Amino acid sequence: MLEIRFHTFTKGSFLVSIKTIAIADLKIGMFLLEFNDSKQKIAVKKPGRVPNDKVIGKLAGDGIVEVTVDFSRSTFTTKIEPASWKRDKSKLVAFDNEIMRAHRLLKESKATVNKMLENVFADQVVDIEPLNKAADDIVESLSNNSDALHSLSALRTKDAYLAEHSLNVGVLLASFARYLGWTRDEQAQLIVGGIVHDIGKTRVDLEILNKPSRLEPHEFEHMKLHQVHSKSLLNEIEDLTQMSREVSTMHHEKLDGTGYPLGLKGEQLSEVGRMSSIVDIYDALTASRCYKKAMSPAAALKIMMGLSGHHLDEDLLKAFILCIGFYPVGSLVELSNNLLGLVWESNEDDMKKPIIKTFYNTQYKKYYEVKMIDLANSNLSIKRGVGPFEYGIDIDAYRYQPVG
Ligand SMILES: [Fe+2]
């Protein structure tokens, strides 16, 4: 996979992202500004997008070794080349072992995020070291067995939305990047980006932030200011990478330019920015807030598909759906025999056939004996994804319970 991310930086009032790359990395759709042969730089007479492979071949044949590309004007769609979906099961850490570690890790990471938010509330400088440490540990756990962290992060506490949402955005972004074959270092940068992405909310009027009903238009305008606050707060964090920063600065931008704070449009939105808006919306829809109940992942993804093309990047959204699945680990599903259960472990060979922990019968409205059903070895199938509040039962009691 092409190892280029959109290195966007601000120059004057314009967003530019210009980079010199080897001719071997040139792709159809990239916006060419300059050719470099071994001796000199040659400005392209008419800067424009590479239309086909022929042009690339001709440039290479003419002895061009490097080209300068403006990525903000390039239209090549992101390289959806899932690299790591099929995990080598024999190399995975057993779910039961990883989940114990992941439980500790998630507890520590939440404490780290809470501490960071407290520091920002108190106008203190954010130390990036603990965030980097949490990010590295999360990347490690995802690589050991990603089902463990995903099943745990499905459990949400009522009063910790900002911290949990921030951490979840980081975890989901890392999973997404992992699926796309990005490096561990990039996954870690995205986790840090997720952790700080809504940092500006610490400067928003608390009454509006915690309002138990939908925001009035003027309140929403005030809420949008969190992006302005985020920008200045991020500038104060030493050693925050550009990739981490972009998660925050671009997660409310939309492809058609109707997002905020800058109203960036199409090609101005980096790949990281596009991924971040997908993950941010997904996590917000699947979480409960004081004014709305959590949706099932399947219902949330359906809504998001309606936003693809004009708000969200269609190709990346498709990849995200393939990455987490319509029935992600930790979500609730109803089986063909009316048993209700939690998706316990994923199955990459057939995403529709994960392992389910069942405990309730929807027909008789009765709790049943807990059973693990491996759909890969069963005639049963998933009838539908179910919202966590649909049957008014206590699901969390059936999630992983730490021993000791
Ligand atoms: Fe936000």
Residues whose N, C-alpha, C, O or C-beta is under 5 A from the ligand:
A	BS01	LIG	H197 D198
